[in-house]
Amino acid sequence: MTSALLSLSALLTASALAAPAAGAAPHNDRPAGVPAGWERVAGADLTHITGASGRQQSPSAPASASVRQQPLSGSGGSASAPADESGPLAIKSMRNGKFTATEVNYAAPNTGALRARSAAVTGAWESFAFEWDEAGQTYAIKSLANNRYVAVEKNFTGQAQNTLRARSTTAGGWERFEVFHNEDLNLYALRSTLNNLFVAMENSYTGSLQYTLRARSADVTGSWEQFDLYNIVG
Protein backbone atom coordinates (compact mmCIF):
# COMPACT_ATOMS: atom_id res chain seq x y z
CA MET A 1 0.00 0.00 0.00
CA THR A 2 1.44 3.36 -0.96
CA SER A 3 1.99 5.60 2.02
CA ALA A 4 -0.19 8.66 2.40
CA LEU A 5 1.47 11.84 3.62
CA LEU A 6 -0.21 14.60 5.56
CA SER A 7 1.69 17.87 5.08
CA LEU A 8 2.20 19.79 8.30
CA SER A 9 2.90 23.14 6.65
CA ALA A 10 0.33 25.76 5.87
CA LEU A 11 0.63 27.63 2.59
CA LEU A 12 3.71 29.82 2.91
CA THR A 13 4.42 33.11 1.26
CA ALA A 14 7.37 33.46 -1.05
CA SER A 15 9.15 35.67 1.44
CA ALA A 16 8.78 33.08 4.20
CA LEU A 17 10.41 30.44 2.01
CA ALA A 18 13.25 32.67 0.85
CA ALA A 19 16.53 30.75 0.87
CA PRO A 20 20.08 32.09 1.00
CA ALA A 21 21.44 33.36 -2.29
CA ALA A 22 22.55 30.70 -4.74
CA GLY A 23 25.92 29.30 -3.78
CA ALA A 24 25.77 30.85 -0.32
CA ALA A 25 26.73 28.72 2.64
CA PRO A 26 25.11 28.84 6.06
CA HIS A 27 26.88 31.05 8.59
CA ASN A 28 28.51 29.20 11.46
CA ASP A 29 30.62 31.87 13.11
CA ARG A 30 28.22 32.78 15.93
CA PRO A 31 27.61 30.98 19.24
CA ALA A 32 24.77 28.50 19.11
CA GLY A 33 21.55 29.81 20.65
CA VAL A 34 17.83 29.87 20.07
CA PRO A 35 17.27 31.74 16.79
CA ALA A 36 14.72 34.54 16.73
CA GLY A 37 11.27 33.20 15.93
CA TRP A 38 12.09 29.62 16.92
CA GLU A 39 11.02 27.73 20.06
CA ARG A 40 12.10 24.40 21.48
CA VAL A 41 9.54 21.62 21.13
CA ALA A 42 8.95 19.11 23.93
CA GLY A 43 7.55 15.62 23.37
CA ALA A 44 3.91 16.39 24.02
CA ASP A 45 4.14 19.51 21.88
CA LEU A 46 5.58 17.64 18.92
CA THR A 47 2.77 15.12 18.91
CA HIS A 48 0.28 17.98 19.13
CA ILE A 49 1.86 19.97 16.30
CA THR A 50 2.29 17.02 13.96
CA GLY A 51 -0.98 15.34 14.87
CA ALA A 52 0.93 12.07 15.09
CA SER A 53 -0.18 10.98 18.56
CA GLY A 54 -1.16 7.31 18.71
CA ARG A 55 -0.04 6.43 15.15
CA GLN A 56 2.49 3.60 15.39
CA GLN A 57 2.26 1.96 11.97
CA SER A 58 5.31 1.83 9.77
CA PRO A 59 4.74 2.76 6.12
CA SER A 60 4.37 0.06 3.49
CA ALA A 61 6.52 0.30 0.41
CA PRO A 62 4.86 -0.24 -2.97
CA ALA A 63 5.61 -3.59 -4.60
CA SER A 64 8.01 -2.01 -7.09
CA ALA A 65 10.07 -0.59 -4.22
CA SER A 66 9.91 -3.55 -1.88
CA VAL A 67 13.49 -4.48 -2.66
CA ARG A 68 14.54 -1.23 -1.03
CA GLN A 69 12.74 -1.90 2.26
CA GLN A 70 15.09 -3.27 4.88
CA PRO A 71 13.83 -5.69 7.58
CA LEU A 72 13.41 -4.30 11.08
CA SER A 73 14.55 -6.14 14.15
CA GLY A 74 12.01 -7.40 16.65
CA SER A 75 8.84 -9.46 16.48
CA GLY A 76 7.12 -9.43 13.13
CA GLY A 77 9.56 -6.89 11.69
CA SER A 78 7.74 -3.99 13.36
CA ALA A 79 9.51 -1.11 15.01
CA SER A 80 8.81 -0.55 18.68
CA ALA A 81 6.55 2.38 19.56
CA PRO A 82 8.43 5.65 20.15
CA ALA A 83 8.64 6.79 23.76
CA ASP A 84 6.42 9.81 23.11
CA GLU A 85 3.84 7.66 21.31
CA SER A 86 4.17 9.64 18.10
CA GLY A 87 3.95 7.74 14.85
CA PRO A 88 6.69 7.55 12.22
CA LEU A 89 7.65 10.86 10.66
CA ALA A 90 9.29 11.82 7.39
CA ILE A 91 11.86 14.65 7.30
CA LYS A 92 11.70 16.89 4.23
CA SER A 93 14.44 19.39 3.44
CA MET A 94 13.21 22.83 2.47
CA ARG A 95 16.44 23.40 0.55
CA ASN A 96 15.78 20.86 -2.20
CA GLY A 97 12.24 19.63 -1.42
CA LYS A 98 13.44 16.05 -0.91
CA PHE A 99 12.70 13.57 1.87
CA THR A 100 15.53 12.26 4.04
CA ALA A 101 16.50 8.63 3.51
CA THR A 102 18.82 6.32 5.45
CA GLU A 103 21.53 4.93 3.19
CA VAL A 104 21.62 1.43 4.65
CA ASN A 105 23.44 0.04 1.61
CA TYR A 106 26.36 2.48 1.76
CA ALA A 107 29.74 0.95 2.48
CA ALA A 108 31.55 1.69 5.73
CA PRO A 109 32.21 4.18 7.18
CA ASN A 110 29.16 5.92 5.67
CA THR A 111 26.68 3.08 6.25
CA GLY A 112 23.41 4.59 7.45
CA ALA A 113 24.17 8.17 6.39
CA LEU A 114 21.10 10.43 6.20
CA ARG A 115 20.53 12.14 2.83
CA ALA A 116 17.66 14.32 1.60
CA ARG A 117 17.32 12.61 -1.78
CA SER A 118 13.88 10.96 -2.09
CA ALA A 119 11.02 12.53 -4.05
CA ALA A 120 8.47 10.56 -2.01
CA VAL A 121 8.22 8.28 1.00
CA THR A 122 8.38 4.73 -0.33
CA GLY A 123 8.79 2.90 2.96
CA ALA A 124 11.11 2.54 5.93
CA TRP A 125 14.02 4.25 4.15
CA GLU A 126 12.35 7.62 4.74
CA SER A 127 10.67 6.84 8.08
CA PHE A 128 11.90 8.00 11.49
CA ALA A 129 10.70 7.72 15.09
CA PHE A 130 11.26 10.74 17.34
CA GLU A 131 11.69 9.44 20.91
CA TRP A 132 11.38 11.99 23.70
CA ASP A 133 13.55 11.73 26.81
CA GLU A 134 11.85 13.58 29.67
CA ALA A 135 14.90 13.59 31.93
CA GLY A 136 17.23 15.09 29.35
CA GLN A 137 14.56 17.12 27.53
CA THR A 138 15.93 15.88 24.22
CA TYR A 139 14.96 13.61 21.33
CA ALA A 140 16.59 10.51 19.97
CA ILE A 141 15.85 9.90 16.30
CA LYS A 142 15.55 6.28 15.21
CA SER A 143 15.65 5.24 11.57
CA LEU A 144 13.03 2.62 10.74
CA ALA A 145 15.18 1.45 7.82
CA ASN A 146 17.64 -0.33 10.12
CA ASN A 147 16.19 0.28 13.61
CA ARG A 148 19.27 2.29 14.59
CA TYR A 149 19.55 5.64 16.32
CA VAL A 150 20.94 8.63 14.45
CA ALA A 151 24.36 9.75 15.69
CA VAL A 152 26.43 12.83 14.89
CA GLU A 153 29.85 11.73 13.63
CA LYS A 154 31.91 14.37 15.39
CA ASN A 155 35.15 12.46 14.86
CA PHE A 156 34.78 12.20 11.09
CA THR A 157 37.11 14.51 9.18
CA GLY A 158 36.78 16.77 6.15
CA GLN A 159 33.39 17.21 4.51
CA ALA A 160 32.02 14.18 6.35
CA GLN A 161 32.55 15.68 9.81
CA ASN A 162 29.33 15.81 11.87
CA THR A 163 27.42 13.69 9.36
CA LEU A 164 24.14 12.27 10.70
CA ARG A 165 24.28 8.48 10.55
CA ALA A 166 21.79 5.86 11.75
CA ARG A 167 24.21 3.41 13.32
CA SER A 168 23.67 3.21 17.10
CA THR A 169 21.75 0.55 19.02
CA THR A 170 21.30 2.84 22.05
CA ALA A 171 20.85 6.59 22.46
CA GLY A 172 23.63 8.44 24.29
CA GLY A 173 25.22 11.87 23.97
CA TRP A 174 26.03 11.40 20.28
CA GLU A 175 22.39 10.62 19.50
CA ARG A 176 20.57 13.50 21.26
CA PHE A 177 18.82 16.36 19.48
CA GLU A 178 16.71 19.40 20.25
CA VAL A 179 13.77 20.15 17.97
CA PHE A 180 12.79 23.75 17.24
CA HIS A 181 9.58 24.99 15.63
CA ASN A 182 8.91 28.29 13.86
CA GLU A 183 5.21 29.06 14.17
CA ASP A 184 5.18 31.64 11.37
CA LEU A 185 6.85 29.30 8.88
CA ASN A 186 5.43 26.11 10.42
CA LEU A 187 8.84 24.54 9.87
CA TYR A 188 11.37 22.75 12.05
CA ALA A 189 15.08 22.86 12.85
CA LEU A 190 17.19 20.19 14.54
CA ARG A 191 20.17 20.87 16.80
CA SER A 192 22.66 18.30 18.06
CA THR A 193 23.39 18.48 21.77
CA LEU A 194 26.79 16.88 21.10
CA ASN A 195 28.22 19.98 19.42
CA ASN A 196 25.33 22.48 19.82
CA LEU A 197 25.11 22.96 16.05
CA PHE A 198 22.04 22.90 13.82
CA VAL A 199 21.55 20.25 11.15
CA ALA A 200 22.06 21.50 7.60
CA MET A 201 21.46 19.75 4.26
CA GLU A 202 24.54 19.81 2.03
CA ASN A 203 22.91 20.76 -1.25
CA SER A 204 26.23 21.81 -2.81
CA TYR A 205 28.07 18.56 -2.16
CA THR A 206 28.81 16.16 -5.00
CA GLY A 207 29.22 12.42 -5.06
CA SER A 208 27.87 9.94 -2.55
CA LEU A 209 27.40 12.51 0.22
CA GLN A 210 25.39 14.99 -1.86
CA TYR A 211 22.36 16.14 0.16
CA THR A 212 23.79 14.60 3.33
CA LEU A 213 22.61 15.98 6.67
CA ARG A 214 25.32 17.44 8.92
CA ALA A 215 25.20 19.14 12.33
CA ARG A 216 27.42 22.10 11.49
CA SER A 217 25.51 25.43 11.55
CA ALA A 218 25.51 27.81 14.51
CA ASP A 219 22.25 29.39 13.42
CA VAL A 220 19.22 28.81 11.21
CA THR A 221 20.14 30.93 8.21
CA GLY A 222 17.45 29.76 5.82
CA SER A 223 16.39 26.67 3.91
CA TRP A 224 19.71 24.91 4.56
CA GLU A 225 18.62 24.26 8.16
CA GLN A 226 14.84 24.24 7.71
CA PHE A 227 12.83 21.03 7.53
CA ASP A 228 9.19 20.00 7.33
CA LEU A 229 7.95 17.01 9.30
CA TYR A 230 5.32 14.79 7.73
CA ASN A 231 3.13 12.34 9.60
CA ILE A 232 3.15 8.98 7.79
CA VAL A 233 -0.14 7.10 7.69
CA GLY A 234 -0.50 3.61 6.23
C-alpha positions as CSV (number, residue, x, y, z in Angstrom):
1,M,0.0,0.0,0.0
2,T,1.4,3.4,-1.0
3,S,2.0,5.6,2.0
4,A,-0.2,8.7,2.4
5,L,1.5,11.8,3.6
6,L,-0.2,14.6,5.6
7,S,1.7,17.9,5.1
8,L,2.2,19.8,8.3
9,S,2.9,23.1,6.6
10,A,0.3,25.8,5.9
11,L,0.6,27.6,2.6
12,L,3.7,29.8,2.9
13,T,4.4,33.1,1.3
14,A,7.4,33.5,-1.1
15,S,9.1,35.7,1.4
16,A,8.8,33.1,4.2
17,L,10.4,30.4,2.0
18,A,13.3,32.7,0.8
19,A,16.5,30.7,0.9
20,P,20.1,32.1,1.0
21,A,21.4,33.4,-2.3
22,A,22.6,30.7,-4.7
23,G,25.9,29.3,-3.8
24,A,25.8,30.8,-0.3
25,A,26.7,28.7,2.6
26,P,25.1,28.8,6.1
27,H,26.9,31.0,8.6
28,N,28.5,29.2,11.5
29,D,30.6,31.9,13.1
30,R,28.2,32.8,15.9
31,P,27.6,31.0,19.2
32,A,24.8,28.5,19.1
33,G,21.6,29.8,20.6
34,V,17.8,29.9,20.1
35,P,17.3,31.7,16.8
36,A,14.7,34.5,16.7
37,G,11.3,33.2,15.9
38,W,12.1,29.6,16.9
39,E,11.0,27.7,20.1
40,R,12.1,24.4,21.5
41,V,9.5,21.6,21.1
42,A,8.9,19.1,23.9
43,G,7.6,15.6,23.4
44,A,3.9,16.4,24.0
45,D,4.1,19.5,21.9
46,L,5.6,17.6,18.9
47,T,2.8,15.1,18.9
48,H,0.3,18.0,19.1
49,I,1.9,20.0,16.3
50,T,2.3,17.0,14.0
51,G,-1.0,15.3,14.9
52,A,0.9,12.1,15.1
53,S,-0.2,11.0,18.6
54,G,-1.2,7.3,18.7
55,R,0.0,6.4,15.2
56,Q,2.5,3.6,15.4
57,Q,2.3,2.0,12.0
58,S,5.3,1.8,9.8
59,P,4.7,2.8,6.1
60,S,4.4,0.1,3.5
61,A,6.5,0.3,0.4
62,P,4.9,-0.2,-3.0
63,A,5.6,-3.6,-4.6
64,S,8.0,-2.0,-7.1
65,A,10.1,-0.6,-4.2
66,S,9.9,-3.6,-1.9
67,V,13.5,-4.5,-2.7
68,R,14.5,-1.2,-1.0
69,Q,12.7,-1.9,2.3
70,Q,15.1,-3.3,4.9
71,P,13.8,-5.7,7.6
72,L,13.4,-4.3,11.1
73,S,14.6,-6.1,14.2
74,G,12.0,-7.4,16.7
75,S,8.8,-9.5,16.5
76,G,7.1,-9.4,13.1
77,G,9.6,-6.9,11.7
78,S,7.7,-4.0,13.4
79,A,9.5,-1.1,15.0
80,S,8.8,-0.5,18.7
81,A,6.6,2.4,19.6
82,P,8.4,5.6,20.1
83,A,8.6,6.8,23.8
84,D,6.4,9.8,23.1
85,E,3.8,7.7,21.3
86,S,4.2,9.6,18.1
87,G,4.0,7.7,14.9
88,P,6.7,7.6,12.2
89,L,7.7,10.9,10.7
90,A,9.3,11.8,7.4
91,I,11.9,14.6,7.3
92,K,11.7,16.9,4.2
93,S,14.4,19.4,3.4
94,M,13.2,22.8,2.5
95,R,16.4,23.4,0.6
96,N,15.8,20.9,-2.2
97,G,12.2,19.6,-1.4
98,K,13.4,16.0,-0.9
99,F,12.7,13.6,1.9
100,T,15.5,12.3,4.0
101,A,16.5,8.6,3.5
102,T,18.8,6.3,5.4
103,E,21.5,4.9,3.2
104,V,21.6,1.4,4.7
105,N,23.4,0.0,1.6
106,Y,26.4,2.5,1.8
107,A,29.7,0.9,2.5
108,A,31.5,1.7,5.7
109,P,32.2,4.2,7.2
110,N,29.2,5.9,5.7
111,T,26.7,3.1,6.2
112,G,23.4,4.6,7.5
113,A,24.2,8.2,6.4
114,L,21.1,10.4,6.2
115,R,20.5,12.1,2.8
116,A,17.7,14.3,1.6
117,R,17.3,12.6,-1.8
118,S,13.9,11.0,-2.1
119,A,11.0,12.5,-4.0
120,A,8.5,10.6,-2.0
121,V,8.2,8.3,1.0
122,T,8.4,4.7,-0.3
123,G,8.8,2.9,3.0
124,A,11.1,2.5,5.9
125,W,14.0,4.2,4.2
126,E,12.3,7.6,4.7
127,S,10.7,6.8,8.1
128,F,11.9,8.0,11.5
129,A,10.7,7.7,15.1
130,F,11.3,10.7,17.3
131,E,11.7,9.4,20.9
132,W,11.4,12.0,23.7
133,D,13.5,11.7,26.8
134,E,11.8,13.6,29.7
135,A,14.9,13.6,31.9
136,G,17.2,15.1,29.3
137,Q,14.6,17.1,27.5
138,T,15.9,15.9,24.2
139,Y,15.0,13.6,21.3
140,A,16.6,10.5,20.0
141,I,15.8,9.9,16.3
142,K,15.5,6.3,15.2
143,S,15.7,5.2,11.6
144,L,13.0,2.6,10.7
145,A,15.2,1.5,7.8
146,N,17.6,-0.3,10.1
147,N,16.2,0.3,13.6
148,R,19.3,2.3,14.6
149,Y,19.5,5.6,16.3
150,V,20.9,8.6,14.4
151,A,24.4,9.8,15.7
152,V,26.4,12.8,14.9
153,E,29.8,11.7,13.6
154,K,31.9,14.4,15.4
155,N,35.2,12.5,14.9
156,F,34.8,12.2,11.1
157,T,37.1,14.5,9.2
158,G,36.8,16.8,6.2
159,Q,33.4,17.2,4.5
160,A,32.0,14.2,6.4
161,Q,32.6,15.7,9.8
162,N,29.3,15.8,11.9
163,T,27.4,13.7,9.4
164,L,24.1,12.3,10.7
165,R,24.3,8.5,10.6
166,A,21.8,5.9,11.7
167,R,24.2,3.4,13.3
168,S,23.7,3.2,17.1
169,T,21.8,0.5,19.0
170,T,21.3,2.8,22.1
171,A,20.9,6.6,22.5
172,G,23.6,8.4,24.3
173,G,25.2,11.9,24.0
174,W,26.0,11.4,20.3
175,E,22.4,10.6,19.5
176,R,20.6,13.5,21.3
177,F,18.8,16.4,19.5
178,E,16.7,19.4,20.2
179,V,13.8,20.1,18.0
180,F,12.8,23.8,17.2
181,H,9.6,25.0,15.6
182,N,8.9,28.3,13.9
183,E,5.2,29.1,14.2
184,D,5.2,31.6,11.4
185,L,6.8,29.3,8.9
186,N,5.4,26.1,10.4
187,L,8.8,24.5,9.9
188,Y,11.4,22.8,12.0
189,A,15.1,22.9,12.8
190,L,17.2,20.2,14.5
191,R,20.2,20.9,16.8
192,S,22.7,18.3,18.1
193,T,23.4,18.5,21.8
194,L,26.8,16.9,21.1
195,N,28.2,20.0,19.4
196,N,25.3,22.5,19.8
197,L,25.1,23.0,16.1
198,F,22.0,22.9,13.8
199,V,21.6,20.3,11.2
200,A,22.1,21.5,7.6
201,M,21.5,19.7,4.3
202,E,24.5,19.8,2.0
203,N,22.9,20.8,-1.3
204,S,26.2,21.8,-2.8
205,Y,28.1,18.6,-2.2
206,T,28.8,16.2,-5.0
207,G,29.2,12.4,-5.1
208,S,27.9,9.9,-2.5
209,L,27.4,12.5,0.2
210,Q,25.4,15.0,-1.9
211,Y,22.4,16.1,0.2
212,T,23.8,14.6,3.3
213,L,22.6,16.0,6.7
214,R,25.3,17.4,8.9
215,A,25.2,19.1,12.3
216,R,27.4,22.1,11.5
217,S,25.5,25.4,11.6
218,A,25.5,27.8,14.5
219,D,22.3,29.4,13.4
220,V,19.2,28.8,11.2
221,T,20.1,30.9,8.2
222,G,17.4,29.8,5.8
223,S,16.4,26.7,3.9
224,W,19.7,24.9,4.6
225,E,18.6,24.3,8.2
226,Q,14.8,24.2,7.7
227,F,12.8,21.0,7.5
228,D,9.2,20.0,7.3
229,L,8.0,17.0,9.3
230,Y,5.3,14.8,7.7
231,N,3.1,12.3,9.6
232,I,3.2,9.0,7.8
233,V,-0.1,7.1,7.7
234,G,-0.5,3.6,6.2
